[in-house]
Amino acid sequence: MRVVIAGGHGKIARLLERELAGRGDQAVGLIRNPDQSAALAAAGAQPIVCDLERADLTEVAGHLAGADAVVFAAGAGPGSGAARKDTVDRAAAALLADAAQQAGVRRYLLVSSMGVEDEPRPGTDEVFAAYLRAKKAAEDDLIARDLDWTVLRPGRLVDEPPTGRISLARHVPSGPVTRTDVARVLVALLYAPATTGMILELVGGNTPIAEAVRSVTDRPPN
């Protein structure tokens, strides 16, 4: 499987690239900074320099030629303002979806966030509120498209060792989840086409990843 990952130098993306490469799949990471190429190569991925805030549709679609799936794991990141939450977390996700449709790539996984369904509470940091709204707008854009999409909403991301055990459903109580477990769930979802059309929340839990993914495909998520 050839998988193109937007935000290819992010923490989850590099873990995903390692997981895919370890399976013998081909991971391709879209990066903005060419200095990040060596890190992607070390993760077993093919780096492609493509700034999704500046690239046009034809350029991005060209990078998706021959792909079996795309994963949007990009984000404006710490230190960015509210404006870039919109141009990256929303607009770049939509551009990738446009490009997937033009390139004929149907499978699209969007890494979103828990908490996007609720309007930010009064007093919420302005930039964080903009982040949540941008993620929700990206979801709304994607689910309206004729693509084989799955939205994954992880809980609070931590860099602790993976447990391999999760809670995965349409709604789960808030909690932490390791970035490595998120990456492994993304791989499982790529190989579970029955999760198409699902929005799934993810935190650490007690169920092995493979079993948890089977469970949501055996019955509609709650």
C-alpha contacts under 8 A as a table, 3 or more apart, distances in Angstrom:
res1	aa1	res2	aa2	distance
1	M	25	D	5.01
1	M	26	Q	6.06
1	M	67	A	7.64
1	M	68	D	5.99
1	M	69	A	7.87
2	R	25	D	6.15
2	R	26	Q	4.63
2	R	27	A	5.98
2	R	28	V	7.40
2	R	66	G	7.39
2	R	67	A	4.96
2	R	68	D	5.29
2	R	69	A	6.74
3	V	25	D	7.76
3	V	26	Q	6.25
3	V	27	A	5.08
3	V	28	V	6.05
3	V	67	A	5.81
3	V	68	D	5.97
3	V	69	A	4.95
3	V	70	V	5.49
3	V	71	V	7.25
4	V	27	A	6.11
4	V	28	V	4.61
4	V	29	G	5.88
4	V	30	L	7.21
4	V	64	L	6.73
4	V	67	A	6.61
4	V	69	A	6.48
4	V	70	V	4.74
4	V	71	V	6.30
5	I	8	G	5.48
5	I	13	A	6.85
5	I	27	A	7.30
5	I	28	V	6.00
5	I	29	G	4.85
5	I	30	L	6.06
5	I	70	V	5.75
5	I	71	V	4.74
5	I	72	F	5.96
5	I	73	A	6.64
6	A	13	A	7.99
6	A	29	G	6.16
6	A	30	L	4.98
6	A	31	I	7.18
6	A	70	V	7.63
6	A	71	V	6.22
6	A	72	F	4.90
6	A	73	A	5.59
6	A	74	A	5.48
6	A	96	L	7.93
7	G	10	G	5.69
7	G	13	A	6.66
7	G	29	G	6.91
7	G	30	L	5.90
7	G	31	I	5.92
7	G	72	F	6.91
7	G	73	A	5.29
7	G	74	A	3.77
7	G	75	G	6.86
8	G	13	A	5.19
8	G	14	R	6.42
8	G	28	V	7.60
8	G	29	G	4.07
8	G	30	L	5.06
8	G	31	I	5.47
8	G	40	L	7.37
8	G	47	P	7.70
8	G	73	A	7.35
8	G	74	A	7.30
9	H	13	A	6.15
9	H	14	R	5.90
9	H	29	G	7.20
9	H	30	L	7.90
9	H	31	I	6.33
9	H	36	Q	6.70
9	H	39	A	7.50
9	H	40	L	6.72
10	G	13	A	5.05
10	G	14	R	6.11
10	G	73	A	7.35
10	G	74	A	6.93
11	K	14	R	5.44
11	K	15	L	6.39
11	K	179	R	7.38
12	I	15	L	5.14
12	I	16	L	6.05
12	I	73	A	7.19
12	I	179	R	5.72
12	I	180	T	6.96
12	I	182	V	7.16
12	I	183	A	5.89
13	A	16	L	4.94
13	A	17	E	6.06
13	A	29	G	7.85
13	A	73	A	6.19
13	A	183	A	7.35
14	R	17	E	4.93
14	R	18	R	6.28
14	R	40	L	6.81
14	R	43	A	6.25
15	L	18	R	5.16
15	L	19	E	6.26
15	L	43	A	7.65
15	L	179	R	7.70
15	L	180	T	6.16
15	L	183	A	5.93
16	L	19	E	5.01
16	L	20	L	6.13
16	L	180	T	7.80
16	L	183	A	4.72
16	L	184	R	6.89
16	L	186	L	7.43
16	L	187	V	7.22
17	E	20	L	5.17
17	E	21	A	6.02
17	E	27	A	5.50
17	E	28	V	7.74
17	E	29	G	7.87
17	E	40	L	7.86
17	E	43	A	6.03
17	E	44	G	6.47
17	E	45	A	5.85
18	R	21	A	5.12
18	R	22	G	5.98
18	R	43	A	5.06
18	R	44	G	5.97
18	R	45	A	7.53
19	E	22	G	5.13
19	E	23	R	6.51
19	E	183	A	7.39
19	E	184	R	6.93
19	E	187	V	7.41
20	L	23	R	5.18
20	L	24	G	6.48
20	L	25	D	5.08
20	L	26	Q	6.67
20	L	27	A	6.25
20	L	187	V	7.09
21	A	24	G	5.04
21	A	25	D	5.23
21	A	26	Q	6.10
21	A	27	A	6.49
21	A	43	A	7.70
21	A	44	G	5.53
21	A	45	A	7.03
22	G	25	D	7.36
26	Q	45	A	6.93
26	Q	46	Q	7.85
27	A	44	G	7.26
27	A	45	A	4.82
27	A	46	Q	6.28
28	V	45	A	5.33
28	V	46	Q	4.62
28	V	47	P	5.91
28	V	48	I	7.09
29	G	40	L	7.09
29	G	45	A	6.41
29	G	46	Q	6.09
29	G	47	P	4.95
29	G	48	I	6.03
30	L	47	P	6.20
30	L	48	I	4.97
30	L	49	V	5.81
30	L	50	C	5.67
30	L	51	D	7.78
31	I	34	P	7.04
31	I	36	Q	7.19
31	I	37	S	7.80
31	I	47	P	6.89
31	I	48	I	6.14
31	I	49	V	4.93
31	I	50	C	5.61
31	I	51	D	6.58
32	R	49	V	5.57
32	R	50	C	5.41
32	R	51	D	4.52
32	R	52	L	7.53
33	N	36	Q	5.74
33	N	37	S	7.78
33	N	49	V	6.71
33	N	51	D	8.00
34	P	37	S	5.51
34	P	49	V	5.99
35	D	38	A	7.05
36	Q	39	A	5.50
36	Q	40	L	6.69
37	S	40	L	5.27
37	S	41	A	6.25
37	S	47	P	5.44
37	S	48	I	7.80
38	A	41	A	5.03
38	A	42	A	6.13
39	A	42	A	5.07
39	A	43	A	6.39
40	L	43	A	4.97
40	L	44	G	6.42
40	L	45	A	5.21
40	L	46	Q	6.66
40	L	47	P	5.96
41	A	44	G	5.03
41	A	45	A	5.10
41	A	46	Q	6.09
41	A	47	P	6.81
42	A	45	A	7.33
48	I	63	H	7.84
50	C	55	A	6.65
50	C	60	V	7.45
51	D	54	R	5.47
51	D	55	A	5.71
52	L	55	A	5.20
52	L	56	D	7.92
52	L	60	V	7.83
52	L	88	V	7.42
52	L	92	A	5.54
52	L	95	L	7.54
53	E	87	T	6.38
53	E	88	V	6.54
53	E	91	A	7.86
53	E	92	A	6.34
55	A	59	E	6.28
55	A	60	V	6.68
56	D	59	E	5.51
56	D	60	V	6.48
57	L	60	V	5.30
57	L	61	A	5.99
57	L	95	L	6.71
57	L	98	D	7.05
57	L	99	A	5.80
58	T	61	A	5.20
58	T	62	G	6.12
58	T	99	A	7.34
59	E	62	G	5.19
59	E	63	H	6.65
60	V	63	H	5.21
60	V	64	L	6.65
60	V	95	L	7.97
60	V	96	L	7.05
60	V	99	A	5.84
61	A	64	L	5.12
61	A	65	A	6.64
61	A	96	L	7.90
61	A	98	D	7.99
61	A	99	A	4.31
61	A	100	A	6.38
61	A	102	Q	6.27
61	A	103	A	5.36
62	G	65	A	5.43
62	G	103	A	7.23
64	L	67	A	5.42
64	L	70	V	7.93
64	L	99	A	7.37
64	L	100	A	6.79
64	L	103	A	6.27
64	L	105	V	7.45
65	A	103	A	5.90
67	A	70	V	7.33
67	A	105	V	6.44
68	D	105	V	6.09
68	D	106	R	7.63
68	D	107	R	6.86
69	A	105	V	6.09
69	A	106	R	6.79
69	A	107	R	4.65
69	A	108	Y	5.84
69	A	109	L	7.84
69	A	190	L	7.63
70	V	100	A	7.53
70	V	105	V	7.54
70	V	107	R	6.36
70	V	108	Y	4.99
70	V	109	L	6.35
71	V	108	Y	5.82
71	V	109	L	4.68
71	V	110	L	5.92
71	V	111	V	7.49
72	F	93	A	6.36
72	F	96	L	7.63
72	F	108	Y	7.68
72	F	109	L	6.28
72	F	110	L	4.95
72	F	111	V	6.01
73	A	110	L	6.80
73	A	111	V	5.42
74	A	88	V	7.15
74	A	89	D	6.82
75	G	85	K	7.30
75	G	88	V	5.87
75	G	89	D	5.31
76	A	80	S	5.99
76	A	84	R	5.91
76	A	85	K	5.63
76	A	88	V	5.60
76	A	89	D	6.55
77	G	80	S	6.02
80	S	84	R	6.20
80	S	85	K	7.28
81	G	84	R	5.67
81	G	85	K	6.68
81	G	127	V	5.94
82	A	85	K	5.14
82	A	86	D	6.81
82	A	126	E	7.20
82	A	127	V	4.79
82	A	128	F	7.83
82	A	130	A	5.43
82	A	131	Y	7.07
83	A	86	D	5.40
83	A	87	T	6.50
84	R	87	T	4.81
84	R	88	V	5.72
84	R	89	D	7.63
85	K	88	V	5.51
85	K	89	D	5.23
85	K	90	R	7.05
85	K	127	V	7.72
85	K	130	A	6.29
85	K	131	Y	5.27
85	K	134	A	6.23
86	D	89	D	5.60
86	D	90	R	5.07
86	D	91	A	6.16
86	D	130	A	7.33
86	D	131	Y	7.39
86	D	134	A	5.39
87	T	90	R	5.99
87	T	91	A	4.83
87	T	92	A	6.20
88	V	91	A	5.62
88	V	92	A	4.81
88	V	93	A	7.06
89	D	92	A	6.23
89	D	93	A	6.25
89	D	131	Y	7.17
89	D	134	A	5.66
89	D	135	K	5.85
89	D	138	A	7.00
90	R	93	A	5.35
90	R	94	A	6.36
90	R	134	A	4.92
90	R	135	K	6.02
90	R	137	A	6.15
90	R	138	A	4.68
91	A	94	A	5.08
91	A	95	L	6.14
91	A	138	A	7.38
92	A	95	L	4.93
92	A	96	L	6.15
93	A	96	L	5.17
93	A	97	A	6.33
93	A	110	L	7.94
93	A	138	A	6.15
94	A	97	A	4.98
94	A	98	D	6.17
94	A	138	A	6.50
94	A	141	D	6.75
94	A	142	L	7.12
95	L	98	D	4.99
95	L	99	A	6.14
96	L	99	A	5.01
96	L	100	A	6.05
97	A	100	A	4.97
97	A	101	Q	6.26
97	A	108	Y	7.57
97	A	142	L	7.06
98	D	101	Q	5.29
98	D	102	Q	6.27
99	A	102	Q	4.98
99	A	103	A	5.95
100	A	103	A	5.09
100	A	104	G	5.90
100	A	105	V	4.82
100	A	106	R	6.67
100	A	108	Y	7.92
101	Q	104	G	5.10
101	Q	105	V	6.05
101	Q	106	R	6.80
101	Q	147	L	7.40
102	Q	105	V	7.78
105	V	108	Y	7.83
106	R	147	L	4.96
106	R	148	D	5.27
106	R	149	W	7.69
107	R	147	L	6.40
107	R	148	D	4.70
107	R	149	W	5.83
107	R	190	L	7.94
108	Y	147	L	6.91
108	Y	148	D	6.09
108	Y	149	W	4.67
108	Y	150	T	6.49
109	L	149	W	5.71
109	L	150	T	4.98
109	L	151	V	5.90
109	L	152	L	7.32
109	L	186	L	7.77
109	L	190	L	7.75
110	L	139	E	7.64
110	L	149	W	7.56
110	L	150	T	6.40
110	L	151	V	4.85
110	L	152	L	6.14
111	V	151	V	6.22
111	V	152	L	5.10
111	V	153	R	6.21
111	V	154	P	7.62
112	S	135	K	5.81
112	S	136	K	7.74
112	S	139	E	7.58
112	S	151	V	6.66
112	S	152	L	5.81
112	S	153	R	4.76
112	S	154	P	6.98
113	S	116	V	6.31
113	S	132	L	7.50
113	S	135	K	7.08
113	S	152	L	7.36
113	S	153	R	4.19
113	S	154	P	5.32
113	S	155	G	6.53
114	M	117	E	7.81
114	M	153	R	4.99
114	M	154	P	5.82
114	M	155	G	5.45
114	M	174	S	7.59
114	M	201	E	6.53
115	G	118	D	5.87
115	G	132	L	7.22
116	V	119	E	7.36
116	V	132	L	5.14
116	V	133	R	6.64
116	V	135	K	6.76
116	V	136	K	5.47
117	E	136	K	6.96
120	P	124	T	6.17
120	P	129	A	5.75
120	P	132	L	7.75
121	R	124	T	5.61
124	T	128	F	7.08
124	T	129	A	6.31
125	D	128	F	5.33
125	D	129	A	6.12
126	E	129	A	5.11
126	E	130	A	6.21
127	V	130	A	4.99
127	V	131	Y	6.21
128	F	131	Y	4.90
128	F	132	L	6.33
129	A	132	L	5.21
129	A	133	R	6.25
130	A	133	R	5.13
130	A	134	A	6.01
131	Y	134	A	5.12
131	Y	135	K	6.20
132	L	135	K	5.19
132	L	136	K	6.23
133	R	136	K	5.13
133	R	137	A	6.10
134	A	137	A	5.03
134	A	138	A	6.16
135	K	138	A	5.06
135	K	139	E	6.30
136	K	139	E	5.02
136	K	140	D	6.19
137	A	140	D	5.03
137	A	141	D	6.13
138	A	141	D	5.15
138	A	142	L	6.18
139	E	142	L	5.13
139	E	143	I	6.13
139	E	151	V	7.16
140	D	143	I	5.48
140	D	144	A	6.51
141	D	144	A	5.63
141	D	145	R	7.01
142	L	145	R	5.43
142	L	147	L	7.89
142	L	149	W	7.28
143	I	146	D	8.00
143	I	149	W	7.06
143	I	197	G	7.44
148	D	193	P	7.98
148	D	196	T	5.28
148	D	197	G	6.66
149	W	196	T	5.26
149	W	197	G	5.57
149	W	198	M	7.49
150	T	189	L	7.97
150	T	195	T	6.39
150	T	196	T	5.24
150	T	197	G	5.54
150	T	198	M	5.24
150	T	199	I	6.08
150	T	200	L	7.83
151	V	197	G	7.95
151	V	198	M	6.36
151	V	199	I	4.64
151	V	200	L	6.18
152	L	199	I	6.07
152	L	200	L	5.04
152	L	201	E	6.01
152	L	202	L	7.14
153	R	199	I	7.44
153	R	200	L	5.94
153	R	201	E	4.54
153	R	202	L	5.96
154	P	157	L	7.20
154	P	177	V	6.98
154	P	182	V	7.11
154	P	201	E	5.76
154	P	202	L	4.58
154	P	203	V	6.13
155	G	174	S	6.13
155	G	175	G	5.58
155	G	176	P	5.33
155	G	177	V	6.02
155	G	201	E	7.33
155	G	202	L	5.98
155	G	203	V	5.32
156	R	174	S	7.86
156	R	175	G	6.03
156	R	176	P	4.34
156	R	177	V	6.04
156	R	203	V	7.73
157	L	176	P	5.81
157	L	177	V	5.34
157	L	178	T	5.69
157	L	179	R	5.90
158	V	176	P	6.59
158	V	177	V	6.05
158	V	178	T	4.76
158	V	179	R	6.03
159	D	178	T	5.63
159	D	179	R	5.96
159	D	180	T	7.71
160	E	178	T	5.86
160	E	179	R	7.89
161	P	178	T	6.90
161	P	180	T	7.44
162	P	178	T	5.72
162	P	179	R	7.62
162	P	180	T	5.64
162	P	181	D	5.52
163	T	166	I	7.92
163	T	178	T	7.82
163	T	181	D	7.08
163	T	204	G	7.74
164	G	181	D	6.08
164	G	208	P	5.72
164	G	209	I	5.98
165	R	181	D	7.87
165	R	204	G	6.19
165	R	205	G	5.31
165	R	206	N	5.02
165	R	207	T	4.78
165	R	208	P	4.34
165	R	209	I	5.72
166	I	177	V	7.80
166	I	181	D	7.86
166	I	202	L	6.94
166	I	203	V	5.78
166	I	204	G	4.19
166	I	205	G	3.82
166	I	206	N	5.61
166	I	207	T	5.22
166	I	208	P	6.29
166	I	209	I	6.14
166	I	212	A	7.14
167	S	172	V	6.97
167	S	202	L	5.77
167	S	203	V	5.36
167	S	204	G	5.71
167	S	205	G	4.62
167	S	206	N	6.72
167	S	207	T	6.36
167	S	212	A	6.98
168	L	171	H	7.85
168	L	172	V	6.91
168	L	200	L	6.40
168	L	201	E	5.70
168	L	202	L	4.76
168	L	203	V	6.84
168	L	212	A	6.14
168	L	213	V	7.30
168	L	216	V	7.52
169	A	172	V	6.10
169	A	200	L	5.20
169	A	201	E	5.54
169	A	202	L	6.99
169	A	216	V	6.50
169	A	221	P	5.30
169	A	222	N	6.32
170	R	198	M	7.70
170	R	199	I	5.96
170	R	200	L	4.57
170	R	201	E	5.60
170	R	221	P	4.89
170	R	222	N	5.15
171	H	200	L	6.99
171	H	201	E	5.66
171	H	221	P	7.82
171	H	222	N	6.30
172	V	201	E	6.06
172	V	202	L	6.99
172	V	203	V	7.42
173	P	203	V	7.93
174	S	203	V	7.01
175	G	203	V	5.63
175	G	204	G	7.01
176	P	203	V	5.55
176	P	204	G	6.01
177	V	181	D	6.88
177	V	182	V	7.14
177	V	202	L	7.29
177	V	203	V	4.75
177	V	204	G	4.67
178	T	181	D	5.26
178	T	182	V	6.44
178	T	204	G	7.31
179	R	182	V	4.97
179	R	183	A	6.29
180	T	183	A	5.05
180	T	184	R	6.25
181	D	184	R	5.01
181	D	185	V	6.10
182	V	185	V	5.09
182	V	186	L	6.25
182	V	202	L	7.86
183	A	186	L	5.09
183	A	187	V	6.47
184	R	187	V	5.12
184	R	188	A	6.30
184	R	209	I	7.74
185	V	188	A	4.95
185	V	189	L	6.11
185	V	209	I	6.49
185	V	213	V	7.89
186	L	189	L	5.03
186	L	190	L	6.19
187	V	190	L	5.11
187	V	191	Y	6.55
188	A	191	Y	5.25
188	A	192	A	6.22
188	A	209	I	7.73
188	A	210	A	6.89
188	A	213	V	7.06
189	L	192	A	4.78
189	L	193	P	7.07
189	L	195	T	6.71
189	L	213	V	7.21
190	L	193	P	6.76
192	A	195	T	5.88
192	A	213	V	7.69
193	P	196	T	5.62
194	A	217	T	5.81
195	T	198	M	5.57
195	T	216	V	7.47
195	T	217	T	6.03
198	M	221	P	7.88
200	L	221	P	7.72
207	T	211	E	6.53
207	T	212	A	5.85
208	P	211	E	5.37
208	P	212	A	6.09
209	I	212	A	5.07
209	I	213	V	6.22
210	A	213	V	5.30
210	A	214	R	6.23
211	E	214	R	5.05
211	E	215	S	6.06
212	A	215	S	5.01
212	A	216	V	6.58
213	V	216	V	5.43
213	V	217	T	6.52
214	R	217	T	5.20
214	R	218	D	6.10
215	S	218	D	5.14
215	S	219	R	6.67
216	V	219	R	5.56
216	V	220	P	6.25
216	V	221	P	5.62
217	T	220	P	6.86
